[in-house]
Amino acid sequence: MRIRYNAFFIPILLICGFLVWYLGFREEKTAAARRLADRSLLNIEELDIIELISTDQTIRLEKVGSSGEEGAGTTDDWLMVQPYESGCNPVVLAGLIDGILTIESERDFTDVTPEQRLEYGLDEPGMHLRLASTAGKVLMDLAIGRENTSGSSRYASLADNETMVFLVPIYHIEPFNIAPDDLRDTRAIVFIESELVSFQLSSAVADIQFERDGSTWLTTSPTRFAASPARLQVLFQNIRELQSVEFLPMDASDPELSSTQIVLAMNMADGSSRELILHGEDYSRGIFATSSWQPSPFIVEAYIYDRLALSPSVFFHVLLIDIPIEQIERIHLRQPGSANLEILRDGTGPEDWIIMSPEDRSYTDPGDFENFTTALLSLQPEDTVPVPNRPDDYGFEPVYFMKIEVYRERDMGQTEIYIGSQDENGNYYATQDRFSYFVIDESIIDQFIETAVKLKGTID
């Protein structure tokens, strides 16, 4: 009985499956026949130029690069070059390109006479959509004329066949009814972080200069130190996400533009530069701004001032000993006027160390080595200080207070830290390279010395 049922139902299922496929195929084929892009044999890979020409303006977009993706590329691959030069708003541009690919005819008129074209408003069309390649090949030239009597559609025709006219639904025309400012990118400034080599952030708070050094960033002025990666990422994110909330005319002369509050100047690896300037504020509208990315002044929200008017201390982040404890093989502590301490790793555990100097010291209490290495890695600066006029200003010459040498395993380099004299607050001056100078809290140094003394013990 089961075999007889299967023999009955399986052919029915196959027939139903074929019908579903066929209906879907026919529907797609019918839609493709209605799409004007398909009728023009438009190859989106060749699309380099989009022109929207109306009676009062011409908008011209040009593809300036390729993201390596299929289709027309990303929105960053396009620029508006007419009526002014600007990046493109990604949402509006995506809608425009989608509209080009999906615009279709709901009814065709063949053998159209010149008199009928005049009646349809196609002798002097109110809008032209022209697509081309940089090689000069016209991919599609669509003239859009008057509305029909019901107002639900507009007449249109392709330049290569003026005897055929299409009736195109109004909603298919809507993506082309855009103004230049609609297409304009709202981002205040655009940059690629990996191509940024230096930048300067100037405000009433401070004038801070940053330089890339390999994979890290340094603040080079007013003081030199490694900048906090996390804090820099927050800064870059705030800059990238800054959007214009209002565009101003090219010849804007608002009084707010006459003052300057913040200047961000960026230098790129290819020698180009980027600039963003925040001017005065209108409390009801926001902060007036100009940038190298935007062709005219614009307004941004006022919150950005507090996110860019920053002190150098915000970026302060220095790891004097940037070596995991597991990779440290030897530590040498030199103290003029006191016994030196040198320990050598003798295993993988926190207490697997041996004392090399003082030579007569071998016994330690449980936890002494771990306490010492923990205190060592806690030697982190509290703040930066200016470069001294003379080395002895901070107590590094003629004799330093303490020198710490930390050696990586397998001779993979070493870190040297010099500890100098104390400032008026009791904190100790410190340096690594004699270019950057810091202060370390007195309690941190005292704790480190206490753990070192326990390891030295009493010399017999």
C-alpha positions in Angstrom: 0.0 0.0 0.0 2.9 2.4 0.9 4.5 1.8 -2.5 1.2 2.6 -4.3 0.8 5.9 -2.4 4.4 6.9 -3.2 3.9 6.1 -6.8 0.9 8.5 -6.8 2.3 11.4 -4.7 5.9 11.7 -6.0 4.9 12.6 -9.6 2.5 15.2 -8.2 5.2 16.7 -6.0 7.6 16.9 -9.0 4.9 18.6 -11.1 4.2 21.2 -8.3 7.9 21.9 -7.9 8.3 22.4 -11.6 5.3 24.8 -11.7 6.7 26.9 -8.8 10.0 27.1 -10.6 8.4 28.0 -13.9 6.1 30.7 -12.5 9.0 32.3 -10.7 11.2 32.1 -13.8 8.4 33.6 -15.9 7.8 36.4 -13.4 11.5 37.3 -13.4 11.6 37.1 -17.1 8.6 39.4 -17.4 10.1 41.9 -14.9 13.4 41.8 -16.8 11.5 42.6 -20.0 10.0 45.7 -18.2 13.3 46.9 -16.7 14.8 49.7 -18.8 18.3 48.8 -17.6 17.9 45.3 -19.2 16.4 46.8 -22.4 19.5 49.0 -22.7 21.7 46.0 -22.0 23.3 48.0 -19.1 26.5 46.5 -17.7 26.8 47.9 -14.2 30.6 47.0 -14.2 31.1 49.6 -17.0 29.2 52.4 -15.1 31.6 55.2 -14.4 29.5 58.4 -14.9 25.9 59.2 -13.8 24.3 62.5 -14.9 20.9 63.8 -13.8 20.1 66.8 -16.0 17.0 68.9 -15.2 15.9 72.3 -16.4 17.5 74.1 -13.5 20.6 72.0 -12.6 23.0 69.2 -13.6 24.3 66.7 -11.1 27.2 64.6 -12.3 28.7 61.7 -10.4 32.0 60.0 -11.3 33.4 56.7 -10.1 36.9 57.4 -8.8 38.0 54.0 -7.6 37.1 50.4 -7.1 36.6 48.7 -3.8 37.2 45.3 -5.4 33.5 44.4 -4.7 31.0 43.4 -7.4 28.6 45.9 -8.8 29.1 49.6 -8.8 31.4 49.6 -5.9 30.9 51.2 -2.6 29.7 54.7 -2.1 33.2 55.8 -1.2 34.1 55.0 -4.9 32.0 57.9 -6.1 32.3 61.6 -6.1 29.9 64.4 -7.0 31.8 66.7 -9.4 28.9 68.9 -10.5 27.5 71.4 -9.5 30.3 71.2 -6.9 32.8 68.5 -5.8 31.9 66.5 -2.8 31.7 62.9 -1.4 28.4 61.2 -1.8 25.8 60.4 0.9 25.9 56.6 1.0 22.2 56.1 1.6 21.0 58.5 -1.1 23.6 57.2 -3.6 22.6 53.5 -2.9 19.0 54.5 -3.6 19.9 56.2 -6.8 21.9 53.2 -8.1 19.1 50.8 -7.1 16.6 53.1 -8.9 18.7 52.9 -12.0 18.7 49.1 -11.9 15.0 48.7 -11.1 13.2 51.4 -13.1 10.7 49.7 -15.4 7.9 50.4 -17.8 4.3 49.6 -17.0 3.2 50.2 -20.6 5.0 50.6 -24.0 4.0 52.8 -26.9 5.4 51.9 -30.3 5.7 53.9 -33.6 5.4 57.2 -31.7 5.3 60.2 -33.9 7.2 63.5 -33.3 3.8 65.1 -32.5 3.1 62.5 -29.9 6.6 63.0 -28.4 5.7 66.7 -28.1 2.5 65.8 -26.4 4.4 63.6 -23.9 6.9 66.4 -23.1 9.8 64.5 -24.6 10.8 67.1 -27.2 12.3 69.1 -24.3 12.2 66.7 -21.4 12.2 67.9 -17.8 14.8 65.3 -16.8 17.6 63.3 -18.4 19.3 60.3 -16.8 22.5 59.7 -18.7 24.9 56.8 -17.8 28.3 56.4 -19.4 31.8 54.9 -19.0 35.0 56.9 -18.9 35.8 55.4 -22.3 33.0 57.5 -23.7 30.5 54.7 -24.2 26.9 55.8 -23.5 25.3 53.0 -21.5 21.8 54.5 -21.2 20.3 57.9 -22.1 16.8 58.2 -20.7 14.6 61.2 -21.3 11.7 61.7 -18.8 8.8 63.8 -19.9 5.4 64.8 -18.6 3.0 63.0 -16.2 0.1 61.1 -17.7 -3.4 62.4 -17.1 -3.9 60.5 -13.9 -0.5 61.8 -12.5 0.5 58.2 -11.6 3.2 57.9 -14.2 5.5 59.8 -16.5 6.4 59.3 -20.1 10.0 58.3 -21.0 12.1 57.2 -23.9 15.6 56.0 -24.7 17.8 58.0 -27.0 18.6 55.1 -29.2 14.9 54.5 -30.1 12.7 57.6 -30.1 9.8 55.9 -31.7 9.2 53.9 -28.6 7.9 55.6 -25.4 7.4 54.0 -22.0 5.0 54.9 -19.2 7.0 54.7 -16.0 5.3 54.7 -12.5 6.0 57.9 -10.5 7.6 55.8 -7.7 10.3 54.6 -10.1 11.1 58.3 -10.9 11.3 59.4 -7.2 15.0 58.3 -6.7 16.0 60.7 -9.4 14.2 63.8 -7.8 17.2 64.8 -5.7 19.1 68.0 -5.0 22.9 68.2 -4.9 22.8 68.7 -1.1 20.8 65.5 -0.8 23.6 63.6 -2.5 26.3 65.4 -0.5 28.2 63.3 2.0 27.3 64.5 5.5 30.6 63.4 7.1 32.7 66.3 8.4 36.0 64.7 7.4 37.1 61.4 5.9 40.4 59.7 6.5 41.9 56.1 6.6 43.5 55.5 9.9 46.2 53.1 8.6 47.4 55.9 6.1 47.6 58.6 8.8 51.2 59.4 9.7 50.8 62.4 12.0 48.2 64.9 13.1 47.8 68.0 15.3 44.9 68.8 17.5 44.8 72.5 18.6 42.4 74.1 21.0 42.3 76.6 23.9 43.1 73.7 26.2 46.3 72.5 24.4 48.2 72.2 21.2 49.0 68.5 20.9 51.0 66.9 18.1 51.0 63.1 17.4 53.3 61.0 15.2 53.1 57.4 14.2 56.0 55.2 15.2 55.5 51.8 13.7 52.4 50.3 15.2 52.2 52.9 18.0 51.4 56.5 18.3 53.5 59.1 20.2 52.5 62.5 21.5 55.5 64.6 20.5 54.4 68.0 21.8 54.0 69.6 24.3 55.6 66.5 25.9 56.7 63.2 24.4 55.2 59.9 25.4 53.4 56.9 24.0 49.7 57.7 23.5 47.0 55.5 24.9 45.8 53.2 22.1 42.3 53.0 23.6 42.0 56.8 24.0 43.2 57.3 20.4 40.6 54.9 19.1 37.9 56.9 20.9 39.2 60.1 19.4 39.3 58.6 15.9 35.8 57.2 16.3 34.5 60.7 17.4 36.1 62.3 14.3 34.8 59.6 11.9 31.3 59.8 13.2 31.0 63.6 13.2 28.2 64.6 10.8 27.0 67.8 9.3 23.5 68.7 10.5 23.2 71.7 8.2 25.0 72.8 5.0 25.7 76.5 4.5 26.1 78.4 1.1 29.5 78.6 -0.5 29.7 82.3 0.2 28.4 82.0 3.8 29.5 85.0 5.9 28.0 84.2 9.2 29.8 85.9 12.1 30.5 82.6 13.8 32.9 81.7 10.9 35.2 84.5 11.9 36.5 82.8 15.0 38.4 79.5 15.5 38.0 77.2 18.5 39.6 73.9 17.3 41.9 72.9 14.4 42.5 69.3 13.4 45.3 68.9 10.8 46.1 65.4 9.5 49.0 64.3 7.3 48.7 61.2 5.2 51.3 58.7 4.0 50.8 59.8 0.3 51.7 63.4 1.2 48.1 64.7 1.2 46.5 66.4 4.2 43.1 66.7 5.8 41.8 69.6 7.9 38.8 70.2 10.1 38.2 73.6 11.8 35.5 74.3 14.4 34.5 77.9 14.5 32.0 79.8 16.7 28.8 78.4 18.0 25.2 79.4 17.6 23.5 77.9 20.6 20.3 77.2 18.7 22.0 75.6 15.7 25.4 74.2 16.7 29.0 74.8 15.9 30.0 76.3 12.5 32.7 74.3 10.8 34.8 74.0 7.6 36.9 71.1 6.4 38.9 69.9 3.4 36.3 67.3 2.7 33.2 69.6 2.5 33.0 72.1 -0.3 31.2 74.8 1.8 30.8 75.6 5.5 28.5 73.5 7.6 27.2 73.0 11.1 27.8 70.2 13.6 26.3 69.4 16.9 27.9 71.2 19.9 28.8 68.0 21.8 31.9 67.6 19.7 33.7 70.5 21.3 34.3 68.6 24.6 35.4 65.6 22.7 38.1 67.4 20.8 39.2 70.2 23.2 41.5 67.8 25.1 44.5 67.9 27.4 47.6 65.8 26.6 47.1 64.0 29.9 44.0 62.4 28.4 46.3 60.4 26.1 48.9 59.6 28.7 49.7 55.9 28.7 53.2 54.7 29.2 54.2 51.2 30.1 57.8 51.5 31.2 58.1 47.8 31.3 56.1 46.5 28.4 57.2 42.9 28.7 55.0 40.0 30.1 56.5 38.5 33.2 56.8 35.1 31.5 59.2 36.6 28.9 61.6 38.2 31.5 64.8 36.2 31.9 66.9 38.5 34.0 66.5 41.6 36.2 69.4 43.7 37.3 68.9 46.5 39.9 71.8 49.0 40.3 71.8 51.4 43.2 74.9 53.6 43.7 75.9 53.4 47.4 74.0 50.2 47.9 74.4 46.5 47.0 73.2 45.6 43.5 70.5 43.0 43.0 70.5 40.6 40.0 68.1 37.6 39.6 67.9 35.0 36.9 64.9 32.9 35.9 65.2 29.2 36.7 61.9 27.8 35.7 58.3 28.9 34.8 56.8 29.5 38.2 56.5 32.8 40.0 59.2 31.7 42.5 61.5 30.0 40.0 64.3 32.5 40.2 67.8 32.4 41.5 69.8 35.3 43.0 73.0 36.0 41.1 74.0 39.1 43.1 74.6 39.5 46.1 76.6 36.3 45.6 76.2 35.2 49.3 72.5 35.5 49.2 70.6 32.3 48.4 67.7 31.8 50.9 64.4 33.8 50.4 61.1 33.6 52.1 58.1 32.2 50.1 56.6 34.9 47.8 59.7 37.2 47.8 60.4 36.8 44.1 56.7 37.2 43.1 56.4 40.3 45.3 59.5 41.8 43.7 58.4 41.1 40.1 54.9 42.4 40.8 56.3 45.6 42.3 58.6 45.9 39.2 55.7 45.8 36.8 53.9 48.3 38.9 56.5 51.0 38.1 54.2 52.9 35.8 54.3 56.7 35.4 51.8 59.0 36.9 52.4 61.9 34.6 54.8 63.4 32.1 57.2 66.3 32.8 59.0 68.6 30.4 62.5 67.8 29.1 65.0 69.2 31.7 67.3 72.0 30.8 70.1 69.9 32.3 70.2 66.2 33.1 71.1 67.0 36.8 67.8 68.9 37.1 66.0 65.6 37.6 68.8 63.8 39.4 70.0 61.6 36.6 73.5 63.0 36.6 76.2 62.9 37.8 74.8 59.8 39.6 71.3 58.4 39.2 69.3 57.2 42.2 68.5 53.8 40.7 68.8 52.0 37.3 66.7 49.0 36.5 67.6 46.6 33.6 65.1 44.1 32.4 66.2 41.5 29.9 64.0 39.5 27.7 64.5 35.8 27.2 66.8 34.5 24.5 68.6 37.9 24.2 65.5 39.5 22.5 66.3 42.9 23.9 66.3 44.8 27.1 64.5 47.7 28.8 66.4 50.3 31.0 64.7 52.6 33.4 66.5 55.4 35.2 65.1 56.7 38.5 66.3 60.2 39.5 65.6 62.6 42.3 62.3 63.5 43.9 60.1 66.5 43.0 58.5 68.9 45.5 55.7 66.4 46.0 58.0 63.5 46.8 57.5 61.7 43.5 60.5 60.3 41.6 61.6 61.4 38.1 62.1 58.6 35.6 63.2 58.2 32.0 64.0 55.5 29.6 65.5 57.2 26.6 66.5 60.7 27.8 63.8 62.0 25.4 60.7 61.4 27.5 60.5 62.1 31.2 57.9 61.1 33.8 57.2 61.1 37.5 56.4 57.9 39.5 54.4 58.0 42.7 56.7 57.9 45.8 54.7 55.0 47.3 55.2 52.9 44.2 59.0 53.4 44.3 59.1 52.7 48.1 57.2 49.5 47.6 59.6 48.4 44.9 62.6 49.2 47.1 61.1 47.3 50.0 60.7 44.1 47.9 64.3 44.5 46.6 65.7 44.9 50.1 64.0 41.6 51.2 65.6 39.8 48.2 69.1 41.2 49.0 68.7 40.2 52.6 71.7 40.3 55.0 75.1 39.8 53.4 77.2 37.4 55.4 
